[in-house]
Amino acid sequence: MLFFVFTTGKCNLNCKYCGGSFPQHLVPWDIGYNFEHLKEFIAQDAEPIVAFYGGEPLLNTNMIRTVMENIPAKHFVIQTNGLLTKELEPRYWNRMSTVLLSIDGVQEVTDHYRGRGVYERVIDSARHLRRIGFEGDLLARMTVTELSDVYRDVTHLLSLGLFDHVHWQLNVVWSERWKNFDKWVAKSYNPGISRLISLWVSRIGQGEVLGIVPFLGLMKTMLFDEYMAPPCGAGRNAFAIATDGRIIACPIAVDAKELELGHLWTCKPESLRNAIRIEEPCTSCEIFRYCGGRCLYAYKKRYWGDEGFRKICNVTKHLVNSLLEKKNEIERQLERGIVSRKQLYYPPFNNTTEIIP
């Protein structure tokens, strides 16, 4: 199982699309439970994956050290804004399987939403991690907004030679309705996705697999018949542990009472498995086996209403159907040995990348 461990609800940034720190009544900024409860809870799982989450998890490095020294997880993962990487010693970084650094593409977009100078500081953090010997999966995690050009921003991050993979999420969960979402999708996003897919498939024909997470995760499902609904595993085999000990089906669902499943001291991991499922209208959709309902939290809350929910589904359908058109070509490259199963089998474990933007 994947366990998101909140180290704090506090953040040292105030990004325009998320508003910074969680309110303390939703996610307290300090740990409010006995650590032994966490240790005993996670120890019940045979092969736990622990992902450090926040707020900004590096604001509580003591919690990270304590967990890594006392809980024998199969994998450690962290999602961080990348400003405080030097606060944690190299020996801990080098035990991480995956590090996700938040960066939104080119400098002007990143700094517009995340703050002046943030782009350079994140790039410096990526270089720092490489200098200290981090050999795991270094992943750029983007938020895609109205100012984003998905083709430009993804290819820019890949061109830096620092990141193994790039993933993105559309800013359509917490945000207000965009001024002209339909126009942006038609003129920018969908054409950008199509261009990216063409580039990705072309490089595969040359034996190179670019680390574009949504393409890899979906193609893994298409080629190897492995799928999860939702694809992140929320409510199925992935759960968040808030700083007050609450267990939540999804780490962003701190305000959703219907996704609270209990507390560390009242639940067992196996009792949580498959606790919450995606249902209609998703399960009858022709692409459900690939997209898995996209996002449990968005499915439950639907801040843009049913019409907005369908608009985002249509974006997902373009992505899925465009990749399906290339499936046979990629299968041929596999059969010819141009690329290997290992290159296309990503993620190799649930490393917190949600797959569907």
C-alpha positions in Angstrom: 0.0 0.0 0.0 0.9 3.6 -0.5 0.7 5.8 2.6 0.9 9.6 2.3 2.3 10.8 5.6 1.6 14.5 6.2 4.6 16.0 8.1 2.8 19.4 8.4 -0.1 21.3 7.0 2.1 24.4 6.7 3.8 25.6 3.5 6.5 28.2 2.9 5.0 29.3 -0.4 1.6 30.8 -1.3 1.1 29.6 -4.9 -1.8 31.3 -6.8 -3.6 28.1 -7.6 -3.6 26.5 -4.1 -3.3 29.3 -1.6 -0.4 27.9 0.4 -0.8 26.3 3.9 -3.8 24.2 4.8 -6.0 25.9 7.4 -4.9 24.5 10.8 -8.5 23.2 11.5 -8.2 20.9 8.5 -4.5 19.9 8.7 -2.8 21.0 11.9 0.8 22.2 11.3 2.2 20.0 14.0 2.0 16.2 14.5 -0.8 15.5 17.0 -0.6 11.7 17.4 1.8 9.3 19.1 4.4 8.2 16.6 4.1 4.6 17.8 0.5 4.6 16.4 1.9 5.4 13.0 4.7 2.9 13.2 2.3 0.1 14.3 -0.2 1.0 11.6 2.2 1.0 8.7 4.0 -2.1 10.0 0.9 -4.1 9.3 1.4 -3.8 5.6 3.8 -6.2 4.0 5.4 -3.8 1.5 4.6 -0.2 2.5 5.4 2.8 0.3 5.7 6.0 2.4 5.3 9.3 0.7 6.1 12.5 2.6 3.5 15.2 2.0 2.4 18.6 3.2 2.0 21.5 3.2 5.7 21.5 2.6 7.0 18.3 4.1 10.6 19.6 4.5 9.3 22.1 7.1 9.3 19.1 9.4 12.5 17.3 8.6 12.6 15.7 12.1 9.4 13.8 11.2 11.0 12.6 7.9 14.1 11.4 9.8 12.1 9.7 12.4 10.0 7.8 9.9 12.9 6.8 7.8 14.9 5.6 10.8 12.0 3.6 12.4 9.7 2.4 9.6 11.1 -0.2 7.1 9.2 0.9 4.0 9.9 -0.7 0.7 10.0 2.7 -1.0 10.3 6.3 0.3 8.9 9.1 -1.8 8.6 12.9 -1.3 6.6 15.6 -2.9 8.2 19.0 -2.2 8.3 22.5 -3.6 12.1 22.1 -3.7 13.1 25.2 -1.7 14.4 23.4 1.4 16.2 20.4 0.0 19.5 21.3 1.8 17.7 21.0 5.2 17.7 17.2 4.9 21.0 15.3 4.9 22.2 13.4 1.8 21.9 10.0 3.5 18.1 10.4 3.7 17.8 11.7 0.1 19.8 8.8 -1.2 17.3 6.4 0.4 14.4 7.9 -1.5 13.1 6.0 -4.5 11.3 9.0 -6.0 11.6 12.8 -5.5 9.0 15.0 -7.0 9.9 18.7 -7.3 7.2 21.2 -8.1 8.0 23.3 -11.1 5.5 24.5 -13.7 7.6 24.5 -16.9 9.5 27.6 -18.1 10.7 30.3 -15.7 8.0 32.9 -16.4 5.1 30.5 -15.8 6.7 29.0 -12.7 7.5 32.3 -11.1 4.1 33.8 -12.0 2.3 31.2 -10.0 4.8 30.1 -7.4 6.7 33.3 -6.7 9.6 35.3 -8.1 12.9 33.3 -8.1 11.2 30.0 -7.4 12.2 28.5 -10.8 15.9 29.0 -10.2 15.7 27.7 -6.7 14.0 24.5 -7.8 16.6 24.0 -10.6 19.3 24.5 -8.0 17.7 21.9 -5.8 17.6 19.4 -8.7 21.3 20.0 -9.3 22.0 19.7 -5.6 20.3 16.3 -5.4 22.4 15.0 -8.3 25.6 16.4 -6.8 25.0 14.5 -3.5 24.5 11.3 -5.3 20.7 10.9 -5.6 20.2 8.1 -8.2 16.5 7.6 -7.9 13.7 8.9 -10.0 13.8 12.7 -10.1 10.5 14.0 -11.3 9.3 17.4 -12.3 5.7 17.9 -11.2 3.8 20.6 -13.0 0.5 22.4 -12.4 -0.9 23.2 -15.8 -2.8 26.5 -15.9 -4.1 29.0 -18.4 -0.6 30.4 -19.0 0.8 27.0 -19.7 1.8 25.6 -23.1 2.0 21.9 -22.3 4.3 21.1 -25.3 6.6 24.0 -24.5 6.7 23.4 -20.8 7.2 19.6 -20.8 9.8 19.7 -23.5 11.6 22.5 -21.7 11.9 20.5 -18.5 13.0 17.4 -20.3 15.7 19.4 -22.1 17.4 20.4 -18.9 18.9 17.0 -18.4 18.0 17.0 -14.7 14.7 15.3 -14.6 14.0 11.6 -15.3 10.3 12.2 -15.7 7.8 15.0 -16.0 4.2 14.8 -14.8 1.4 17.4 -14.7 -1.9 18.0 -13.2 -4.6 20.4 -14.7 -5.6 23.1 -12.3 -9.2 22.1 -12.3 -9.8 20.7 -8.8 -9.7 23.6 -6.4 -9.7 26.4 -8.8 -12.4 28.8 -9.9 -13.7 28.2 -13.4 -11.2 29.4 -16.0 -12.1 32.5 -18.1 -12.1 30.5 -21.3 -11.3 26.9 -20.6 -12.9 25.6 -23.9 -10.8 28.0 -26.0 -7.6 27.1 -24.2 -8.3 23.4 -24.6 -9.1 23.7 -28.3 -6.3 26.2 -29.2 -3.5 25.2 -26.8 -3.9 22.1 -24.7 -5.2 19.4 -27.0 -3.0 20.5 -29.9 0.0 20.5 -27.4 -0.9 16.9 -26.3 -1.1 15.8 -29.9 2.3 17.3 -30.6 3.8 15.7 -27.5 2.5 12.3 -28.4 4.0 12.6 -31.9 7.3 13.5 -30.5 7.1 10.7 -27.9 6.2 8.1 -30.5 8.9 9.3 -32.9 11.6 9.0 -30.2 10.4 5.5 -29.3 11.0 4.6 -32.9 14.6 5.6 -32.3 14.9 3.6 -29.1 14.4 6.5 -26.7 11.5 6.7 -24.3 11.0 10.2 -23.1 9.8 10.3 -19.4 6.4 11.8 -19.9 4.4 10.2 -17.1 0.8 10.5 -18.4 1.8 8.8 -21.6 3.8 6.1 -19.9 1.2 5.3 -17.3 -1.6 5.1 -19.9 0.5 3.0 -22.3 1.4 0.7 -19.4 -2.3 0.0 -19.0 -2.9 -0.4 -22.7 0.1 -2.7 -23.3 0.2 -4.7 -20.2 -3.5 -4.7 -19.2 -2.8 -3.3 -15.7 -5.2 -0.7 -14.5 -6.5 0.8 -11.3 -9.6 3.0 -10.7 -8.7 5.7 -9.9 -5.2 5.3 -11.4 -3.6 6.9 -8.3 -5.1 4.2 -6.1 -6.9 6.6 -3.8 -9.4 4.7 -1.7 -8.2 1.4 -3.1 -4.6 0.9 -2.0 -3.4 4.4 -1.3 -4.3 6.5 1.8 -3.3 9.7 3.5 -2.4 10.1 7.2 -3.1 13.6 8.3 -1.2 15.3 11.1 -4.0 14.6 13.6 -4.0 10.9 12.8 -7.0 10.9 10.5 -6.9 8.4 7.6 -8.2 9.9 4.3 -8.7 8.2 1.0 -6.9 11.0 -0.8 -4.2 13.5 0.4 -6.0 16.5 -1.2 -9.3 15.5 0.3 -8.7 17.0 3.7 -12.1 18.8 3.6 -14.1 15.8 2.4 -15.8 14.1 5.3 -17.1 11.4 3.0 -13.5 10.4 2.3 -12.5 10.1 5.9 -12.0 6.4 6.9 -11.0 6.5 10.6 -7.8 7.1 12.6 -4.5 5.4 13.0 -5.6 3.8 16.2 -9.0 2.6 15.0 -8.1 1.1 11.5 -6.0 -1.7 10.0 -4.6 -1.2 6.5 -6.3 -4.3 5.1 -9.7 -3.0 6.3 -9.2 0.1 4.2 -8.4 -1.7 0.9 -11.0 -0.9 -1.7 -13.0 1.2 0.7 -14.1 3.7 -1.8 -14.7 3.2 -5.5 -15.4 5.3 -8.6 -18.9 4.7 -9.8 -21.3 6.0 -12.5 -21.2 7.8 -14.8 -17.5 6.8 -15.1 -17.9 3.0 -15.0 -20.0 2.9 -18.1 -17.6 5.2 -20.1 -15.8 3.7 -23.0 -12.4 4.8 -21.7 -12.9 3.9 -18.0 -10.5 1.0 -18.2 -7.8 3.4 -19.1 -8.5 6.6 -17.2 -10.0 4.8 -14.1 -12.3 7.8 -13.4 -9.3 10.2 -13.4 -9.5 11.6 -9.8 -11.5 10.4 -6.8 -11.6 13.9 -5.2 -12.7 15.6 -8.4 -15.3 12.8 -8.9 -16.7 13.4 -5.4 -16.6 17.2 -5.2 -17.2 18.4 -8.8 -16.5 22.0 -8.0 -17.1 22.9 -11.7 -20.5 21.1 -11.6 -21.5 18.2 -13.9 -21.0 20.3 -17.0 -17.5 21.2 -16.0 -16.9 17.6 -15.0 -17.8 16.5 -18.5 -15.5 19.1 -20.0 -12.5 17.7 -18.1 -13.6 14.2 -19.2 -13.5 15.3 -22.8 -9.9 16.5 -22.3 -9.0 13.1 -20.9 -10.7 11.4 -23.8 -8.5 13.3 -26.2 -5.4 12.1 -24.4 -6.5 8.5 -24.1 -7.8 8.2 -27.7 -4.7 9.8 -29.1 -2.5 7.3 -27.4 -4.8 4.4 -28.3 -4.2 5.4 -32.0 -0.4 4.8 -31.4 -0.7 1.6 -29.4 -0.1 -0.8 -32.4 2.9 1.2 -33.5 4.5 1.0 -30.1 3.7 -2.7 -29.8 5.6 -3.2 -33.1 8.6 -1.4 -31.6 8.4 -3.7 -28.6 8.3 -6.8 -30.7 11.2 -5.6 -32.8 13.3 -4.9 -29.7 13.6 -1.2 -30.4 12.4 -0.5 -26.9 12.0 -2.9 -23.9 9.2 -3.7 -21.6 11.2 -2.2 -18.8 11.4 1.2 -20.5 7.7 1.3 -21.0 6.6 -0.2 -17.7 6.2 3.0 -15.6 5.6 3.7 -12.9 7.2 0.4 -11.5 5.3 1.0 -8.3 2.8 3.6 -7.1 5.1 6.6 -6.7 2.3 9.1 -6.2 2.1 10.2 -9.9 -1.7 10.3 -10.6 -1.1 9.3 -14.3 -4.2 11.2 -15.6 -3.7 15.0 -15.6 
